[in-house]
Amino acid sequence: MAFGTVYGSVKSPRVGMVLSTAAMLGLGVENASNSLPGAFPKHLADKFPIQKIPVFVGADGTCLWQSLAIASYFASYDPLGIIGGANALAKAEVLMWACFFNQEFYDAVIPWVAGRMRSIPYDPKTEEDAKKKSFSILTVFERQVKDKEFLVGEDPTIADAAAVAHLYFVLSSVMTKDDLAKFPEIERYYKNAYSKLKFDQLCGPLQLLNEPVPIPKAPPSPILSKRE
C-alpha cells in the first residue's frame, strides 16, 4: 500500500523537493500531478482550504501542506537520521539552504521562467532583469558548492533535494547549457546529484537545453503552482 499521495506537478520545485525526499527514502509516495490553479482537487478543498500546492495526504489520513513541513515529515522516517540533518547544526543548515531555495532563489528566477511559461505576459526587460538577478543568486550558490558533493555533510539531504529541484526548474525551461557552463561548480554538483536525488526517476534522464523554451505567442494563462 502506498505511503500516501503528494498533489502537485514535479515540475514545480517545491513539489520536486518533496518527491525527491520521499524517493530517497523509498517511501512509496504517489504523485497526483494535475493540481494546478483552478484545478485543486475538490475532494481535498475542505482539508486544505488555502489550496496551496504541494499537499500530502497519508494512507493513515495524515494531511500536511507547506513543502518543508512535508519533506521534514518524510525525513522523520529516515532510519539513519541523515536526510533531515544528522545533528543539531546539520538540521539548521539543511533548513537554511532549503529556505534559501524556496525563497531567495525562487523569487529571483520566477520572473525569468514565468514569462516564457505563459503565467505572466512576456516582457523582454522583465526577463533580462530577472536573469541578471538569477545569475547573482547562482554566484552565491557557486561559492557554496565548490569542491562539495552535497550541501550539508557527506550524504544527500533535504537541502540537496531543494537545490536540485530548483535548478531543474530553470534548467528545463529557460537556462541553457551555455548559461550553466558559466557556473562550473554548479554544473558539476547538479550532474552528480541529479540521479542520487532520484530526479532521473521523477523527471527522466538529465538533459540540458540548447535554447530556452520559445517566447509564447498566445495570451498568458496561469500554469504555475500557487506559491506557498
Z-matrix of the N, CA and C atoms (Angstrom, degrees):
N
C 1 1.464
C 2 1.524 1 109.45
N 3 1.297 2 116.54 1 141.05
C 4 1.453 3 121.38 2 -179.04
C 5 1.523 4 110.79 3 -64.61
N 6 1.317 5 115.70 4 148.19
C 7 1.467 6 122.28 5 176.92
C 8 1.526 7 110.19 6 -66.47
N 9 1.316 8 116.00 7 -32.47
C 10 1.451 9 121.86 8 -179.12
C 11 1.517 10 110.00 9 162.87
N 12 1.323 11 116.58 10 -171.34
C 13 1.458 12 122.10 11 -176.17
C 14 1.514 13 110.29 12 -129.76
N 15 1.336 14 115.66 13 132.44
C 16 1.451 15 122.51 14 170.81
C 17 1.520 16 107.59 15 -100.75
N 18 1.325 17 116.46 16 128.59
C 19 1.457 18 122.13 17 179.22
C 20 1.528 19 109.62 18 -100.53
N 21 1.326 20 116.12 19 126.92
C 22 1.454 21 122.36 20 179.67
C 23 1.513 22 110.65 21 138.11
N 24 1.319 23 117.31 22 153.80
C 25 1.458 24 122.47 23 -177.88
C 26 1.521 25 111.20 24 -76.56
N 27 1.323 26 116.28 25 136.00
C 28 1.470 27 120.96 26 177.75
C 29 1.523 28 111.29 27 -61.91
N 30 1.322 29 118.07 28 -19.85
C 31 1.460 30 120.83 29 177.80
C 32 1.526 31 112.05 30 -70.37
N 33 1.340 32 116.69 31 -19.69
C 34 1.457 33 120.24 32 172.01
C 35 1.522 34 108.01 33 -74.57
N 36 1.336 35 119.09 34 127.87
C 37 1.464 36 119.34 35 -174.19
C 38 1.518 37 114.05 36 -61.71
N 39 1.313 38 117.84 37 -33.34
C 40 1.461 39 119.69 38 179.61
C 41 1.530 40 110.79 39 -70.23
N 42 1.310 41 116.58 40 -37.85
C 43 1.460 42 120.17 41 175.21
C 44 1.520 43 110.09 42 -67.23
N 45 1.337 44 116.40 43 -42.68
C 46 1.451 45 120.46 44 178.76
C 47 1.515 46 112.48 45 -59.03
N 48 1.326 47 117.44 46 -40.41
C 49 1.459 48 121.18 47 177.84
C 50 1.523 49 111.17 48 -60.02
N 51 1.324 50 116.16 49 -45.28
C 52 1.468 51 121.67 50 -178.71
C 53 1.529 52 110.58 51 -64.66
N 54 1.320 53 116.68 52 -46.61
C 55 1.466 54 120.48 53 -178.13
C 56 1.520 55 111.66 54 -67.52
N 57 1.331 56 117.29 55 -35.28
C 58 1.457 57 120.89 56 176.40
C 59 1.524 58 110.67 57 -63.23
N 60 1.312 59 116.70 58 -44.19
C 61 1.463 60 120.74 59 178.70
C 62 1.518 61 110.86 60 -59.55
N 63 1.333 62 116.60 61 -45.17
C 64 1.462 63 120.67 62 178.89
C 65 1.522 64 111.27 63 -63.77
N 66 1.336 65 116.06 64 -41.97
C 67 1.465 66 120.10 65 -177.43
C 68 1.524 67 111.38 66 -65.83
N 69 1.334 68 117.79 67 -39.72
C 70 1.460 69 120.32 68 178.55
C 71 1.524 70 111.17 69 -60.63
N 72 1.327 71 116.39 70 -32.06
C 73 1.461 72 121.23 71 -178.18
C 74 1.522 73 112.87 72 -91.89
N 75 1.343 74 116.43 73 -4.79
C 76 1.455 75 119.52 74 -178.89
C 77 1.521 76 113.49 75 62.64
N 78 1.330 77 116.82 76 38.24
C 79 1.462 78 120.50 77 -174.55
C 80 1.526 79 113.77 78 -78.54
N 81 1.308 80 118.46 79 -9.92
C 82 1.461 81 119.16 80 178.89
C 83 1.514 82 113.12 81 68.82
N 84 1.339 83 115.88 82 40.45
C 85 1.464 84 120.70 83 179.05
C 86 1.520 85 109.22 84 -83.76
N 87 1.320 86 116.22 85 130.14
C 88 1.458 87 121.06 86 175.62
C 89 1.523 88 109.58 87 -85.90
N 90 1.332 89 116.14 88 159.33
C 91 1.454 90 121.75 89 -178.78
C 92 1.518 91 109.98 90 -126.59
N 93 1.331 92 115.28 91 120.04
C 94 1.461 93 121.38 92 171.83
C 95 1.522 94 106.22 93 -100.73
N 96 1.316 95 116.42 94 104.04
C 97 1.461 96 120.62 95 -164.63
C 98 1.517 97 115.23 96 -97.01
N 99 1.311 98 118.78 97 7.59
C 100 1.460 99 119.88 98 -173.89
C 101 1.522 100 112.70 99 -101.06
N 102 1.325 101 116.79 100 23.08
C 103 1.457 102 120.28 101 -174.49
C 104 1.518 103 111.16 102 -99.75
N 105 1.312 104 116.84 103 86.99
C 106 1.448 105 123.33 104 179.88
C 107 1.523 106 109.20 105 -114.50
N 108 1.347 107 118.06 106 168.29
C 109 1.460 108 119.67 107 -179.92
C 110 1.525 109 111.96 108 -49.02
N 111 1.320 110 115.08 109 131.54
C 112 1.451 111 120.80 110 -177.96
C 113 1.510 112 113.22 111 87.34
N 114 1.346 113 116.41 112 -6.44
C 115 1.466 114 119.75 113 -178.96
C 116 1.521 115 111.02 114 -131.84
N 117 1.332 116 117.09 115 28.11
C 118 1.458 117 119.75 116 177.40
C 119 1.525 118 108.28 117 -63.64
N 120 1.328 119 117.95 118 133.69
C 121 1.471 120 120.46 119 -175.99
C 122 1.526 121 112.35 120 -53.75
N 123 1.317 122 116.64 121 121.74
C 124 1.465 123 120.60 122 -176.23
C 125 1.522 124 111.73 123 -61.25
N 126 1.326 125 116.68 124 -34.09
C 127 1.456 126 119.08 125 -177.34
C 128 1.531 127 112.53 126 -72.70
N 129 1.355 128 116.83 127 -7.84
C 130 1.460 129 120.55 128 178.65
C 131 1.529 130 112.76 129 -107.44
N 132 1.320 131 117.01 130 -6.61
C 133 1.462 132 120.45 131 -172.94
C 134 1.525 133 112.17 132 -59.65
N 135 1.316 134 118.00 133 -36.82
C 136 1.464 135 120.43 134 179.70
C 137 1.524 136 111.62 135 -68.92
N 138 1.323 137 116.88 136 -33.48
C 139 1.465 138 120.73 137 -179.83
C 140 1.523 139 111.84 138 -79.02
N 141 1.322 140 116.32 139 -28.79
C 142 1.462 141 121.32 140 -177.97
C 143 1.527 142 108.90 141 -130.29
N 144 1.334 143 118.43 142 73.21
C 145 1.470 144 120.44 143 -173.66
C 146 1.523 145 114.29 144 -63.09
N 147 1.340 146 118.92 145 -24.61
C 148 1.458 147 120.69 146 178.14
C 149 1.522 148 110.90 147 -76.90
N 150 1.329 149 116.46 148 -21.67
C 151 1.467 150 123.37 149 174.05
C 152 1.526 151 112.50 150 58.41
N 153 1.329 152 115.80 151 51.25
C 154 1.459 153 122.00 152 175.86
C 155 1.518 154 109.41 153 -99.43
N 156 1.298 155 115.12 154 137.85
C 157 1.460 156 123.10 155 175.28
C 158 1.531 157 108.26 156 -101.23
N 159 1.359 158 118.03 157 135.04
C 160 1.455 159 127.58 158 7.08
C 161 1.526 160 113.09 159 -86.92
N 162 1.331 161 113.87 160 158.78
C 163 1.458 162 121.15 161 166.89
C 164 1.525 163 107.55 162 -128.81
N 165 1.312 164 115.48 163 155.30
C 166 1.461 165 121.82 164 179.62
C 167 1.516 166 109.29 165 -125.66
N 168 1.336 167 115.22 166 132.25
C 169 1.464 168 121.75 167 173.68
C 170 1.524 169 107.04 168 -121.54
N 171 1.312 170 116.17 169 114.05
C 172 1.445 171 120.81 170 -178.66
C 173 1.512 172 112.83 171 -79.16
N 174 1.311 173 116.21 172 158.35
C 175 1.460 174 120.83 173 177.31
C 176 1.527 175 111.04 174 -62.13
N 177 1.339 176 116.23 175 -23.45
C 178 1.469 177 120.68 176 179.20
C 179 1.519 178 112.28 177 -91.73
N 180 1.341 179 116.98 178 5.87
C 181 1.455 180 121.17 179 179.24
C 182 1.517 181 115.01 180 95.83
N 183 1.332 182 117.22 181 -2.73
C 184 1.460 183 120.95 182 177.47
C 185 1.532 184 110.68 183 -59.01
N 186 1.319 185 116.96 184 133.57
C 187 1.466 186 121.57 185 178.56
C 188 1.525 187 109.14 186 -125.82
N 189 1.330 188 116.31 187 123.35
C 190 1.456 189 121.88 188 -179.42
C 191 1.524 190 110.27 189 -136.42
N 192 1.325 191 116.04 190 146.27
C 193 1.451 192 121.67 191 169.61
C 194 1.525 193 107.32 192 -134.03
N 195 1.322 194 117.11 193 173.30
C 196 1.457 195 126.49 194 -168.74
C 197 1.534 196 108.87 195 76.12
N 198 1.311 197 115.22 196 119.82
C 199 1.465 198 121.20 197 -170.85
C 200 1.525 199 113.57 198 -60.32
N 201 1.322 200 118.40 199 -41.45
C 202 1.460 201 119.62 200 -179.47
C 203 1.524 202 111.80 201 -67.44
N 204 1.322 203 116.57 202 -33.94
C 205 1.461 204 119.50 203 176.77
C 206 1.527 205 110.29 204 -65.73
N 207 1.327 206 116.52 205 -42.53
C 208 1.466 207 120.33 206 -179.95
C 209 1.523 208 110.47 207 -66.12
N 210 1.331 209 117.12 208 -47.42
C 211 1.462 210 120.64 209 -179.96
C 212 1.521 211 111.29 210 -61.58
N 213 1.333 212 117.58 211 -39.31
C 214 1.463 213 120.70 212 178.83
C 215 1.525 214 111.19 213 -66.31
N 216 1.314 215 116.42 214 -36.83
C 217 1.471 216 120.45 215 176.24
C 218 1.524 217 110.00 216 -63.22
N 219 1.309 218 116.52 217 -44.95
C 220 1.472 219 119.49 218 177.52
C 221 1.531 220 110.37 219 -61.05
N 222 1.335 221 116.40 220 -41.86
C 223 1.468 222 120.37 221 -177.70
C 224 1.521 223 111.98 222 -62.58
N 225 1.322 224 117.62 223 -24.57
C 226 1.463 225 120.27 224 179.10
C 227 1.524 226 111.76 225 -65.86
N 228 1.331 227 117.01 226 -14.19
C 229 1.463 228 121.45 227 177.63
C 230 1.526 229 112.38 228 -93.06
N 231 1.326 230 117.06 229 4.61
C 232 1.460 231 120.90 230 178.24
C 233 1.531 232 109.34 231 -74.85
N 234 1.321 233 119.27 232 112.97
C 235 1.469 234 120.31 233 -177.68
C 236 1.524 235 113.18 234 -64.13
N 237 1.343 236 117.07 235 -22.15
C 238 1.463 237 120.89 236 -179.98
C 239 1.530 238 112.22 237 -93.72
N 240 1.330 239 116.54 238 -11.18
C 241 1.455 240 120.09 239 178.79
C 242 1.506 241 114.52 240 64.08
N 243 1.347 242 117.10 241 35.75
C 244 1.470 243 120.99 242 -175.31
C 245 1.524 244 112.30 243 -107.15
N 246 1.326 245 117.45 244 -40.05
C 247 1.470 246 120.63 245 -170.44
C 248 1.526 247 112.79 246 -60.68
N 249 1.318 248 117.17 247 -32.61
C 250 1.458 249 120.03 248 176.70
C 251 1.513 250 113.48 249 -91.46
N 252 1.331 251 117.48 250 -0.79
C 253 1.463 252 122.77 251 -176.30
C 254 1.517 253 110.15 252 115.75
N 255 1.327 254 116.59 253 127.89
C 256 1.461 255 120.95 254 -171.74
C 257 1.528 256 113.78 255 -78.87
N 258 1.331 257 118.04 256 -19.58
C 259 1.462 258 121.39 257 178.04
C 260 1.527 259 108.12 258 -149.17
N 261 1.326 260 116.42 259 -177.24
C 262 1.461 261 119.75 260 -173.95
C 263 1.527 262 111.97 261 -60.11
N 264 1.339 263 116.54 262 -44.89
C 265 1.462 264 118.98 263 179.89
C 266 1.521 265 111.12 264 -66.25
N 267 1.328 266 116.64 265 -43.20
C 268 1.464 267 120.03 266 179.92
C 269 1.529 268 110.53 267 -62.49
N 270 1.316 269 117.70 268 -39.43
C 271 1.475 270 120.51 269 178.19
C 272 1.527 271 110.29 270 -60.64
N 273 1.334 272 115.61 271 -42.23
C 274 1.466 273 119.45 272 179.55
C 275 1.525 274 110.95 273 -65.69
N 276 1.334 275 117.11 274 -40.87
C 277 1.464 276 120.52 275 -179.93
C 278 1.522 277 111.52 276 -68.23
N 279 1.313 278 117.12 277 -38.04
C 280 1.463 279 120.52 278 175.75
C 281 1.523 280 109.76 279 -60.11
N 282 1.313 281 115.95 280 -47.34
C 283 1.467 282 120.09 281 179.65
C 284 1.524 283 110.71 282 -64.23
N 285 1.328 284 116.77 283 -40.28
C 286 1.466 285 121.10 284 -179.86
C 287 1.528 286 110.93 285 -57.82
N 288 1.340 287 117.65 286 -48.48
C 289 1.452 288 120.41 287 -176.67
C 290 1.521 289 112.40 288 -75.37
N 291 1.323 290 116.97 289 -33.43
C 292 1.465 291 118.76 290 175.43
C 293 1.527 292 110.12 291 -64.00
N 294 1.329 293 116.50 292 -40.59
C 295 1.464 294 120.11 293 177.44
C 296 1.523 295 111.40 294 -67.08
N 297 1.322 296 117.25 295 -37.48
C 298 1.467 297 121.30 296 177.30
C 299 1.525 298 110.31 297 -56.93
N 300 1.326 299 116.63 298 -45.96
C 301 1.465 300 118.50 299 -178.90
C 302 1.525 301 111.58 300 -73.47
N 303 1.310 302 117.75 301 -38.12
C 304 1.463 303 120.18 302 179.91
C 305 1.521 304 112.52 303 -69.42
N 306 1.323 305 117.74 304 -22.46
C 307 1.464 306 120.03 305 -176.36
C 308 1.530 307 111.57 306 -114.41
N 309 1.338 308 117.39 307 -77.43
C 310 1.465 309 119.97 308 -173.35
C 311 1.531 310 112.77 309 -61.22
N 312 1.323 311 116.69 310 -47.30
C 313 1.458 312 119.22 311 -178.81
C 314 1.527 313 110.69 312 -65.27
N 315 1.330 314 117.10 313 -47.85
C 316 1.463 315 121.01 314 -178.02
C 317 1.530 316 110.79 315 -61.51
N 318 1.331 317 116.18 316 -44.70
C 319 1.463 318 119.52 317 -179.15
C 320 1.526 319 111.52 318 -62.23
N 321 1.334 320 117.02 319 -32.85
C 322 1.458 321 120.21 320 179.86
C 323 1.520 322 111.99 321 -72.51
N 324 1.326 323 117.13 322 -42.54
C 325 1.465 324 119.54 323 -171.13
C 326 1.517 325 114.18 324 -88.64
N 327 1.326 326 118.12 325 -22.21
C 328 1.466 327 118.70 326 -172.22
C 329 1.528 328 112.90 327 -61.19
N 330 1.347 329 121.24 328 -39.05
C 331 1.474 330 117.73 329 176.85
C 332 1.530 331 112.54 330 -66.42
N 333 1.320 332 117.22 331 -27.69
C 334 1.462 333 122.32 332 177.20
C 335 1.524 334 110.28 333 -68.36
N 336 1.326 335 115.55 334 -43.01
C 337 1.464 336 120.98 335 -177.93
C 338 1.527 337 111.81 336 -78.69
N 339 1.325 338 116.16 337 -41.36
C 340 1.461 339 120.74 338 -167.04
C 341 1.517 340 114.33 339 -62.08
N 342 1.338 341 117.56 340 -37.86
C 343 1.459 342 119.86 341 -178.96
C 344 1.515 343 112.35 342 -63.15
N 345 1.326 344 116.09 343 -41.57
C 346 1.473 345 119.50 344 -179.01
C 347 1.528 346 112.22 345 -79.38
N 348 1.337 347 117.11 346 -18.94
C 349 1.460 348 120.33 347 178.46
C 350 1.529 349 112.03 348 -96.78
N 351 1.345 350 115.38 349 8.80
C 352 1.467 351 122.86 350 171.62
C 353 1.526 352 113.98 351 67.51
N 354 1.324 353 118.11 352 22.91
C 355 1.468 354 118.43 353 174.68
C 356 1.522 355 111.50 354 -89.21
N 357 1.350 356 116.65 355 -17.93
C 358 1.462 357 122.35 356 171.18
C 359 1.531 358 107.00 357 -138.16
N 360 1.332 359 118.42 358 159.81
C 361 1.465 360 118.92 359 176.30
C 362 1.530 361 110.31 360 -60.87
N 363 1.321 362 115.50 361 137.00
C 364 1.461 363 119.23 362 -179.69
C 365 1.520 364 110.45 363 -71.37
N 366 1.345 365 115.31 364 132.89
C 367 1.454 366 121.16 365 177.34
C 368 1.524 367 107.38 366 -139.52
N 369 1.335 368 118.93 367 119.87
C 370 1.466 369 121.13 368 -175.67
C 371 1.521 370 113.73 369 -61.05
N 372 1.341 371 118.02 370 -35.07
C 373 1.465 372 120.64 371 178.92
C 374 1.529 373 110.60 372 -67.89
N 375 1.326 374 116.58 373 -41.73
C 376 1.468 375 120.37 374 176.88
C 377 1.520 376 110.37 375 -61.24
N 378 1.333 377 115.67 376 -42.58
C 379 1.461 378 119.62 377 179.53
C 380 1.526 379 110.98 378 -64.40
N 381 1.317 380 117.49 379 -44.12
C 382 1.460 381 121.46 380 -179.26
C 383 1.529 382 111.07 381 -61.18
N 384 1.340 383 116.50 382 -46.17
C 385 1.457 384 120.94 383 -179.73
C 386 1.536 385 110.79 384 -64.06
N 387 1.329 386 116.10 385 -41.89
C 388 1.464 387 120.15 386 -178.91
C 389 1.526 388 111.05 387 -67.27
N 390 1.315 389 117.01 388 -37.47
C 391 1.466 390 120.11 389 178.54
C 392 1.524 391 110.51 390 -64.46
N 393 1.330 392 117.84 391 -41.23
C 394 1.460 393 121.23 392 177.84
C 395 1.525 394 110.72 393 -63.09
N 396 1.321 395 116.54 394 -43.43
C 397 1.463 396 120.06 395 178.96
C 398 1.524 397 110.46 396 -65.53
N 399 1.327 398 116.38 397 -38.94
C 400 1.461 399 120.52 398 178.74
C 401 1.523 400 111.03 399 -63.48
N 402 1.324 401 116.71 400 -40.60
C 403 1.462 402 120.22 401 179.01
C 404 1.530 403 111.16 402 -65.34
N 405 1.331 404 116.88 403 -33.37
C 406 1.466 405 120.17 404 176.53
C 407 1.527 406 110.86 405 -64.98
N 408 1.328 407 115.62 406 -42.70
C 409 1.465 408 120.40 407 177.71
C 410 1.525 409 110.42 408 -66.42
N 411 1.313 410 117.17 409 -40.83
C 412 1.464 411 121.23 410 178.23
C 413 1.533 412 111.24 411 -63.33
N 414 1.318 413 117.11 412 -32.64
C 415 1.458 414 120.56 413 177.15
C 416 1.525 415 111.02 414 -63.77
N 417 1.322 416 116.42 415 -38.35
C 418 1.467 417 120.84 416 175.23
C 419 1.525 418 110.12 417 -61.30
N 420 1.320 419 116.01 418 -45.81
C 421 1.462 420 120.29 419 -178.16
C 422 1.529 421 111.31 420 -69.66
N 423 1.313 422 116.88 421 -33.82
C 424 1.465 423 121.34 422 177.70
C 425 1.533 424 110.66 423 -56.04
N 426 1.327 425 116.59 424 -42.99
C 427 1.467 426 120.16 425 178.56
C 428 1.523 427 111.20 426 -67.66
N 429 1.314 428 116.79 427 -36.17
C 430 1.458 429 120.88 428 -176.15
C 431 1.529 430 112.50 429 -67.18
N 432 1.323 431 116.98 430 -37.58
C 433 1.470 432 119.22 431 -174.13
C 434 1.533 433 113.12 432 -94.36
N 435 1.322 434 117.39 433 4.56
C 436 1.465 435 120.02 434 179.62
C 437 1.529 436 110.12 435 -55.91
N 438 1.318 437 115.66 436 122.88
C 439 1.467 438 123.65 437 177.88
C 440 1.523 439 113.39 438 63.61
N 441 1.321 440 117.41 439 18.96
C 442 1.461 441 120.81 440 179.40
C 443 1.520 442 110.49 441 -112.30
N 444 1.337 443 114.82 442 143.11
C 445 1.456 444 119.57 443 172.23
C 446 1.521 445 110.25 444 -86.60
N 447 1.343 446 116.20 445 -39.54
C 448 1.458 447 121.99 446 178.80
C 449 1.523 448 109.42 447 -133.79
N 450 1.319 449 116.04 448 162.00
C 451 1.460 450 120.50 449 -173.22
C 452 1.516 451 113.68 450 -70.41
N 453 1.327 452 116.89 451 -41.16
C 454 1.467 453 121.35 452 -175.16
C 455 1.527 454 108.42 453 -128.29
N 456 1.288 455 116.79 454 110.17
C 457 1.454 456 119.64 455 179.20
C 458 1.522 457 112.61 456 77.57
N 459 1.321 458 114.71 457 -161.33
C 460 1.469 459 121.04 458 -173.36
C 461 1.529 460 113.07 459 -103.28
N 462 1.308 461 116.94 460 5.79
C 463 1.470 462 121.44 461 -178.43
C 464 1.524 463 109.69 462 -131.92
N 465 1.335 464 117.42 463 156.68
C 466 1.469 465 119.90 464 178.84
C 467 1.526 466 111.99 465 -66.99
N 468 1.319 467 115.32 466 144.42
C 469 1.463 468 122.22 467 179.73
C 470 1.527 469 109.36 468 -134.72
N 471 1.310 470 115.10 469 -178.87
C 472 1.465 471 120.98 470 175.17
C 473 1.527 472 110.44 471 -57.02
N 474 1.332 473 117.12 472 -32.89
C 475 1.468 474 120.20 473 178.58
C 476 1.523 475 110.72 474 -59.42
N 477 1.321 476 117.04 475 -42.34
C 478 1.464 477 120.27 476 178.17
C 479 1.523 478 111.54 477 -70.35
N 480 1.326 479 116.66 478 -35.72
C 481 1.468 480 119.86 479 176.59
C 482 1.529 481 109.62 480 -60.43
N 483 1.335 482 116.68 481 -41.91
C 484 1.465 483 120.37 482 177.70
C 485 1.516 484 111.11 483 -66.21
N 486 1.334 485 116.73 484 -43.15
C 487 1.464 486 120.82 485 -178.22
C 488 1.516 487 111.60 486 -62.43
N 489 1.322 488 116.77 487 -50.71
C 490 1.463 489 120.02 488 -176.39
C 491 1.527 490 110.56 489 -67.44
N 492 1.326 491 117.50 490 -38.30
C 493 1.465 492 120.45 491 179.01
C 494 1.525 493 111.19 492 -61.91
N 495 1.328 494 116.85 493 -42.23
C 496 1.468 495 119.57 494 -179.53
C 497 1.521 496 111.92 495 -74.40
N 498 1.329 497 116.95 496 -35.62
C 499 1.464 498 118.84 497 174.73
C 500 1.526 499 110.75 498 -64.68
N 501 1.317 500 116.65 499 -40.98
C 502 1.475 501 120.10 500 177.00
C 503 1.534 502 110.45 501 -60.24
N 504 1.314 503 116.99 502 -38.12
C 505 1.460 504 122.75 503 -179.80
C 506 1.526 505 111.26 504 -55.38
N 507 1.336 506 116.99 505 -44.48
C 508 1.467 507 119.54 506 -179.37
C 509 1.529 508 112.31 507 -86.16
N 510 1.342 509 116.34 508 -34.11
C 511 1.463 510 119.29 509 -176.23
C 512 1.527 511 112.94 510 -76.75
N 513 1.308 512 117.54 511 -12.94
C 514 1.465 513 121.12 512 176.20
C 515 1.519 514 112.05 513 -100.76
N 516 1.339 515 116.92 514 4.77
C 517 1.461 516 119.24 515 -175.81
C 518 1.531 517 112.95 516 -134.69
N 519 1.324 518 118.44 517 -55.87
C 520 1.468 519 119.57 518 -170.40
C 521 1.531 520 114.36 519 -127.23
N 522 1.307 521 118.29 520 -22.14
C 523 1.462 522 120.85 521 -175.61
C 524 1.525 523 109.79 522 -94.82
N 525 1.314 524 117.19 523 120.17
C 526 1.459 525 121.93 524 -175.15
C 527 1.532 526 110.84 525 -87.72
N 528 1.331 527 114.62 526 169.91
C 529 1.467 528 118.88 527 177.87
C 530 1.524 529 111.23 528 -65.05
N 531 1.332 530 117.44 529 -28.89
C 532 1.458 531 119.70 530 175.37
C 533 1.524 532 111.05 531 -68.75
N 534 1.324 533 116.99 532 -37.98
C 535 1.469 534 120.62 533 174.34
C 536 1.525 535 109.99 534 -62.08
N 537 1.323 536 116.00 535 -46.06
C 538 1.460 537 120.56 536 -177.65
C 539 1.529 538 111.40 537 -62.99
N 540 1.329 539 116.98 538 -34.19
C 541 1.467 540 121.05 539 -178.70
C 542 1.532 541 112.15 540 -62.45
N 543 1.329 542 116.93 541 -17.48
C 544 1.459 543 120.45 542 176.84
C 545 1.527 544 111.51 543 -74.39
N 546 1.327 545 115.51 544 -11.63
C 547 1.461 546 121.71 545 -179.01
C 548 1.534 547 108.44 546 -126.20
N 549 1.329 548 117.73 547 74.54
C 550 1.464 549 120.68 548 -172.02
C 551 1.521 550 114.36 549 -61.48
N 552 1.338 551 117.66 550 -32.95
C 553 1.467 552 119.10 551 178.81
C 554 1.526 553 110.86 552 -69.72
N 555 1.322 554 117.10 553 -38.93
C 556 1.464 555 120.57 554 176.77
C 557 1.521 556 110.12 555 -66.70
N 558 1.330 557 116.60 556 -41.03
C 559 1.460 558 119.83 557 179.13
C 560 1.533 559 110.83 558 -60.01
N 561 1.319 560 115.78 559 -46.25
C 562 1.469 561 119.94 560 178.51
C 563 1.525 562 110.82 561 -61.99
N 564 1.331 563 115.79 562 -46.58
C 565 1.468 564 121.31 563 179.94
C 566 1.528 565 111.02 564 -59.34
N 567 1.323 566 116.56 565 -48.32
C 568 1.464 567 121.38 566 -175.89
C 569 1.520 568 111.38 567 -63.80
N 570 1.319 569 116.41 568 -45.36
C 571 1.460 570 120.05 569 -178.44
C 572 1.527 571 111.05 570 -65.38
N 573 1.314 572 117.34 571 -34.95
C 574 1.458 573 121.42 572 178.80
C 575 1.526 574 111.79 573 -73.59
N 576 1.339 575 116.27 574 -41.66
C 577 1.466 576 120.43 575 -172.56
C 578 1.527 577 113.40 576 -82.69
N 579 1.309 578 117.95 577 -22.49
C 580 1.467 579 121.85 578 -171.35
C 581 1.531 580 111.62 579 -51.56
N 582 1.307 581 117.59 580 -54.50
C 583 1.468 582 119.26 581 -177.92
C 584 1.516 583 111.82 582 -77.68
N 585 1.324 584 117.71 583 -31.22
C 586 1.464 585 119.76 584 179.79
C 587 1.516 586 111.94 585 -67.61
N 588 1.316 587 116.24 586 -25.87
C 589 1.461 588 121.64 587 175.71
C 590 1.524 589 111.33 588 -92.11
N 591 1.334 590 116.75 589 7.96
C 592 1.471 591 124.63 590 174.49
C 593 1.521 592 113.93 591 71.23
N 594 1.330 593 117.89 592 20.83
C 595 1.459 594 118.81 593 178.81
C 596 1.528 595 111.92 594 -74.08
N 597 1.322 596 117.24 595 -19.71
C 598 1.467 597 118.51 596 173.33
C 599 1.517 598 110.60 597 -66.25
N 600 1.329 599 117.39 598 -31.99
C 601 1.456 600 121.46 599 176.30
C 602 1.522 601 111.74 600 -78.01
N 603 1.316 602 116.29 601 -35.70
C 604 1.466 603 121.06 602 -175.72
C 605 1.521 604 113.05 603 -81.74
N 606 1.349 605 116.81 604 -36.75
C 607 1.466 606 121.13 605 -170.62
C 608 1.526 607 114.19 606 -125.71
N 609 1.327 608 117.21 607 -1.01
C 610 1.450 609 120.29 608 -177.76
C 611 1.513 610 111.82 609 92.61
N 612 1.333 611 117.45 610 179.09
C 613 1.466 612 121.56 611 -177.90
C 614 1.517 613 112.08 612 -57.80
N 615 1.315 614 115.65 613 148.41
C 616 1.457 615 120.83 614 178.59
C 617 1.526 616 110.32 615 -62.40
N 618 1.305 617 115.66 616 128.58
C 619 1.450 618 121.65 617 177.38
C 620 1.523 619 109.02 618 -136.61
N 621 1.312 620 116.18 619 146.20
C 622 1.454 621 121.62 620 176.67
C 623 1.522 622 109.22 621 -119.38
N 624 1.320 623 115.86 622 147.72
C 625 1.460 624 121.69 623 -174.47
C 626 1.526 625 112.07 624 -84.08
N 627 1.323 626 115.48 625 138.37
C 628 1.462 627 120.35 626 168.20
C 629 1.529 628 110.63 627 -80.77
N 630 1.329 629 115.11 628 -33.22
C 631 1.456 630 122.36 629 179.35
C 632 1.521 631 108.83 630 -138.95
N 633 1.329 632 118.97 631 150.26
C 634 1.465 633 119.74 632 174.46
C 635 1.522 634 110.83 633 -67.77
N 636 1.315 635 116.46 634 163.67
C 637 1.458 636 119.31 635 176.88
C 638 1.532 637 108.41 636 -58.61
N 639 1.327 638 118.09 637 148.01
C 640 1.473 639 120.43 638 -174.50
C 641 1.528 640 112.60 639 -62.71
N 642 1.314 641 114.89 640 153.09
C 643 1.461 642 120.37 641 172.75
C 644 1.527 643 108.05 642 -65.24
N 645 1.322 644 118.10 643 128.28
C 646 1.468 645 119.76 644 -175.51
C 647 1.522 646 112.11 645 -70.75
N 648 1.312 647 114.81 646 147.75
C 649 1.460 648 120.90 647 176.54
C 650 1.517 649 111.69 648 -103.29
N 651 1.347 650 115.65 649 -22.85
C 652 1.462 651 119.54 650 -178.63
C 653 1.524 652 110.36 651 -81.09
N 654 1.334 653 118.47 652 161.46
C 655 1.466 654 121.84 653 175.98
C 656 1.524 655 109.75 654 -60.94
N 657 1.343 656 116.81 655 153.35
C 658 1.459 657 119.63 656 -178.31
C 659 1.523 658 112.32 657 -66.07
N 660 1.308 659 115.27 658 147.29
C 661 1.462 660 121.32 659 173.69
C 662 1.514 661 107.21 660 -142.66
N 663 1.342 662 117.57 661 139.41
C 664 1.465 663 119.57 662 -174.74
C 665 1.516 664 111.78 663 -70.68
N 666 1.338 665 117.63 664 117.15
C 667 1.460 666 119.33 665 177.21
C 668 1.518 667 112.24 666 -126.17
N 669 1.330 668 117.93 667 -8.94
C 670 1.447 669 119.54 668 178.61
C 671 1.516 670 109.87 669 -85.81
N 672 1.339 671 116.97 670 146.74
C 673 1.449 672 121.32 671 -179.55
C 674 1.514 673 110.84 672 -63.55
N 675 1.324 674 115.29 673 148.48
C 676 1.443 675 120.79 674 177.31
C 677 1.515 676 110.28 675 -62.89
N 678 1.311 677 116.03 676 135.21
C 679 1.456 678 120.72 677 -176.52
C 680 1.511 679 111.00 678 -68.98
N 681 1.322 680 113.70 679 152.30
C 682 1.443 681 119.81 680 173.76
C 683 1.527 682 108.64 681 -81.07
